[in-house]
Amino acid sequence: MGKTFVEKILAKRAGKSAVVPGEIVVVKPDYVMSHDNSAAIYGKFKQIGAGRVFEPEQVLIILDHCVPAASEKYAKNHQEVRDFVEKFDIPNFFDINTGVCHQVVIEKGFARPGRLIVGSDSHTVSYGAVGAFSAGIGRSEAAAIWATGEIWLKVPSTLKVVLDGMPRPGVTAKDMMLYLIGEIGADGALYKAVEFTGKAVSRMTVADRIVFANMTVEMGGKNGYFSPDETTFEYLRARGIDESGFEAVFPDSDANYEQVLIIDAASVEPQVAKPHTVDNVAPVSEVAGTKIHQALIGTCTNGRIEDLRAAAAVLKGKKVAKNVRLLVFPASMEIYMQAMKEGLFETIIEAGGIVMNPGCGPCLGAHEGILAPGEVCISTANRNFKGRMGCKTASVYLASPETVAASAIAGEICAAEALK
């Protein structure tokens, strides 16, 4: 019997000939990623009596959640992280001018096919877009890896998602992923590995795949995975990484899956996740006309250059509606610079939007766009539960960059096609 991707990579990294779902294995991650919460991890690191970092090169820290610091509390947090980095000579540290951690891990080449990465953030699952195994862990687990270099993992069973057919014009990866989450539910893939395949996948860019991998956790998944292909390899080669720089792991053609779910991509229309859960999904047409106060484009889900181009195309020559705040957060400084060179910022600003520094900002309710009581925001982020953007009585809808840009212009939720 063949093996799934997760069964093959965890067996390989555990030094075993084979593993089965439910089995516990001990592995050494290539990297353990953390962000502003590194200060809290350092506290736990000291609590367990660790006096040294087992392997400084394994530690990857990116400050992104509240950058620059919005209060003394955050400033002290960042100070503690910098002190830790200096004390233990951590080489892979990226300060506040770099970008959102998940984008940075991918674009800096840390995430590669066949690598195993864990991180103290649930959206660490993003790196499966380029064929890595990546999963979120707790702060105590991260501290233990800092001290020992290892972690134990339970081998998950695998759900295979076949994205059959081709999406219709105007339907994005975000729309398809929201549709999938609506179909399967917020716990439909609980502690399962998820493999994405099908005709629609073959046409997806790496940016599209990141959306799916990133939001795998929103349906409970342990990790999401795309088999590396020429699209993956071209992306990596453009970053100076050829096939000698990694060893890809692929599922067997006769692998045994707990479930196979087939989604007809051609049947999907633009989607939104309504308040206050990510699986509360409906077509945009069902909520069209809902008044909004803020529109957010960015985050680790949809802050890539492709997303900014798509939003700018909708905004070009138009104006953001009165009483609507349009905030745009590029996912990294690299993307920021590219968007600036392409004139995308000019388009966004002329339309009435505000371009912010790369970071997470309002996505987690930290700063730079907190909502007021009763306000409604439409966002390209990945979560919309009560209080997510800083106010428990505000409402957040999730959608694609195109839908968010169109809604900002209309002053109410609408699909981009409705503006034509």
N, C-alpha and C positions, 0 to 999 in steps of 0.2 A: 504494500500500500504506500502510495506517495505521501509526501509531507507538504504542509502549507509553509508559507514564508516564515511565520513566527516559530513554527516547530523546527525548521531547519536552522534559523539563525541562533535560536537559544540553545539548541543542541551543540552547534559549532562553538559558541562562546563559552559553554559550560564544559567543553572537552568531552562530550558524550557522542555516541554513535547515533542516538535517537532519543527524543523526549515525547511525552504524550500530554494532552491537556490535563491540567490539574496537578502536574508534577512541579515540585519546587526545585529550582536550580540556582546556583550561585555563579554570578558573572562579574566580570570587570568591565564597566562601561568605558568607552573611549573618552567620553566627557560627561561631567555632571554640571549642568547649567543652573545658574541662579541669577536673580536680578537684585532689586532693592531689598528683597527679603534675605539677602546674604547676611545682613546684620543680625537678624534673628537666628539664622543658621549658625553664625559664629558664636552666639550665646549658648546654643545647644552643644556645639563643638567643645566649648570650655566646660560645660556642665558634665560631659561624659569623661572629662579628664584628659582629653587629647592634647598632647604637647607639640605635635608637628603634623603637617599635612603630608599624607602618605605619598602623593604624587602631585606636585604643584601644577604640572602640565595638564593634568586631568581636569582641573578646576577651571570653569569658564563662567565669568561674571560680567553681566551687562547691565548698567544702570539705565532704566527706561520708564519705570512706572510713574514717577513724579519728578520730571526733569525739565528745567532746573527745579531745585527744591522749592516747594510752595509754602513751607513753614519751618520753624526751628526744629520741629520734630523730624521732618524729612531731612533737613540739613544734617542733623546729628546722625541719622541713619546712614546717610552717604559718607559721612566722616568715618564712622565705624567700619564701613566696607573698605574704604581707602586705607585705613590703618591695617586691616587684615591683609589686604593685598600687598602692602609694603612689608609687613612683618614676616610673611611667609613666602615672599618673592613669587607671587602668582603672575605668570607671564601673559595669560589670556584674560586681560581685564580691559573693558571698554567703558569709558566714562560717559557723561551725559550728552556728549556731542556725536554719538554713533547711531543710535536708532533702537527700534523695538527688538527685544532679544531674539524672537523667533526668526525675524527677517535677517538679523545680523548673523545668526548661526548658519543660515543657509547661504547667504551671499558671500560670507567670508570663507566658505569652503569647509567649515567644521562638519557639516552634515554631508555625507556622501553615501552612495550605495553600499550596503553591507555593514555600515557602522552601527554601533549601539550607543545611544545617548539617552540619558535620563535627565530630568530637570525639575526643580521645585516650582513648577508652574504647569497647570493642567494642559495648556496648549502646546506643550513640548511635543505633542503628537504631530505637529506640523511637518517634521523632518521626513516623515514617511513619503512625502511628495517626491523626494529624490531617491527613494529606495532604501532608506535607513529604518532601523527599528528605533522608535523613540517613544517615551512614555513619561507622564508626570509622576512625581513622587512627593512625599512629605518632607518637611524641613528636617525632622529627626533623621530620616533616611539619608538626606543629603549630607548632614553632619557626619553620619557614620561612614559615608563614602569618602569624605574628606580625610577621615582618620584611618580608614582601612583599605580604600581603593576598590571595595567590592560591595555588592548588594545581592539579596536573594529576590527572585521573581517567581511568580506562579505562571506556568505556561497556560495561556488562554486558548480556548477553542476559537475557531475562525468562522466569520461570516463573510461570504463572497457576495459583493454587490456588482451586478452586471448592468452597466449603463448602456442599454441597447439603443440603436437608432441614433439619429443626429438631432440636436436641439434646433428649434425653429429660430429664425432671425429675431434678435432682441432678447433671447433667453440666455442667461449667463450661468457660469459655474455656481455662483451664489444661489441663483434661483433653483437649480437642480438639487443642490445640497439641502436647502431649506425644504424643498418638496420631499426629499428622502427622509429627513428628520421628522417631518409631519406624518409620513407614512409609518415609520418604525417606532416613533415615540422617543422620549428623552431617556428611557432605560431599555430601549429595544436591542441594544448591542452591549449591554452591561458586562464589563470585563471580558469583552470579546476582541480579538484581533479582527480588523476589517480589511479585506483586500478589494480594491477597486479595479474593475476591468471592463471590457466591452468596446464597441465601436466608437462611442462618444469619447472614451478616454484617449484613443489613438490620435484624436484631433486636439486634445487639450494642451495648452502651454503649461510650463512649470508653475506659473502664477495661478492658473486654474486649479491645478492639482493641490497647491498649498491650501486653497479654500476648503477642499474636501478633507484633506488630512487634518487641517486645523480644527474643523468642526466635528470630527469623528467623536471627540469627547462629549459633544453636546447630545449624542445619543447613547452615551455610556461607554464608548469603546476604550479599550486599553491602548490600542495603537491603530493607525491607519497606514495603508501601504499601497504604493503604485509600483509595478514592476518597471525597473529602469529600461528605457528604450532610447532610440536615437534622439528624441526630444530632450531627454535627460542628459545624454552624453554631450549634445551640442551646447546645452546650458553650462555644463561643467567645463567644457573646453574653452568656452568664452571667458571663463574665470581662471584659465591656466591649469586646469586639472584634467589630465588625460586618463585613459583607462588603466594606466599603470599605477594610478594613485588610489585605487580602491579595488575591492573584490566583491562584486555584486552577488547577492543571494536571491534566487528565484524559486517560486513554488513549483512543485512537480505538477505535471499535467493531470495526473491521477490522484491528486491530493484529496483528502476526505474533509469536507466542510460540514459544520454543524447545520448551516442553512445557506441557501443560495437565493438571493433576492434580485429579481429582474425589474429594472425601471425603464420604461419607454421614454427616452429623452425627448422624443418628438411630441409627446403629449403634454409636456410641462409648459406652463405659461409663467410670466413674471410673478414671483411670490413675495410675501412678507410673513414674518413671524410676529404675531400680535402679542400685546402685553398679556400675561407677564411670564410666559415660558417660551422657550425656543421651539417647542413642538406644537405650539398653537398657531399653525401655519394655514394661510389662505391665499388665494390668488390676489394680486394687487387690485384687480377689478372689484373684489368684494369689499374692500375698505377705502376705495377711491373717494376722495372728498373729505377725508378726515383732516381737520386743520392741524397744522404743525407750528411749533415755535423755533425748533432747532433742527438742523440737518448736519450729520457728521459723516465725513468720508475719510477713511483711514483705518487704523488699527492693524493688528497682526493678521487679520483675515483679509482685508481689502485695501491695503495701503501701498500697493506696488505701482510701478510706473504704468503698467497696463490699466490699472484702475483709475489713476489720475488722468490718463489720456481719454478713457471712456467718459469720465465725468466732464472733462473739459469740452469734449465734443458736444455733449448735451447743453452745456452752459454757453457755448460760444455765441456771441451776438444777442444774448438774452440777459435779463436781470433777475436777481433773487427777489422774491416777493417781499413787500413791506412787512416788517415785524417778524421776519424769519432770519435767524442767524445761521449762516453756512460756514462750518469749520472744516478745514482740510488738514489732515495730519499725514504727511509722507511717512512710510514705515522705516525709513533710514536716511541718513545723510547722503548716501550714494544716490538714492532715489530723489531726494530733495534737489541735489545738484543737477541731475539729469532732467528733472521737470523744469527747473529754472532755465536750462540751456534750450529746451524745446519750446519755451514760451508758454507753458501751461499755467504758470502762476499768473502771468499777465491776464490770461483769459479768465481765470478764477476770480482774480481781484477786480477786474473790470465788470464782472457780473455781480459783484457785491459780496463775494466770499472773503474769508480770512484764512491765510496760510499760516499754520502753526509750525513749531519746531518738531522734529521727529520724536515720538514718544507715545505713551499710552494715554496720558492725560485724563479726559473725561470718561473713557471707556470703563474704568473701574471706579469712577467717582472721586478721583484724586484732585484734579484741578483743570483749569483751562476749558471750562465748558460744563460746569455742574448745572443741573436743572433746578428750577424753582417748583414749588408745589403746584400741581395741576398742569404743568407744561407737558407738551408732547414732542418727542424727538424721533426722527427716523434716522437710522444709523447703519453703517456697513459692518458694525461690530458683530460679535458672536454670542452675546448674552443680553437678556432684556428683563431679568427678574426685578422685583421691586427693590428700589434702592441702588441698583447697579450703577446708575450715573449720578449718585449722590443724594437723591431725594426719593423717599419711599412713596410719596403721593404723586410722582410724575409717571409718565408712560413712555415706553420705548418700543418702537417697531424696528425690525431688522429687515434689510433689503440690500439689493445690489447697488453699486456705485451709480449706475445709470438711473435707477429708480429714485435714489436719494437726491441726485442732482435735479431730476425732473420735478420732484416734490418740492425742492427748495424754490424753484422758479414759480411753480403753481401756488405755493403757500398751503398746499394740501397734498395728501398722498395721491400720486398718480404715476402711471407707467410712462417711460420715455416716449413710447409710441404715441401717447395721447397728445404730445406737444407738436407733433408733425402735422 
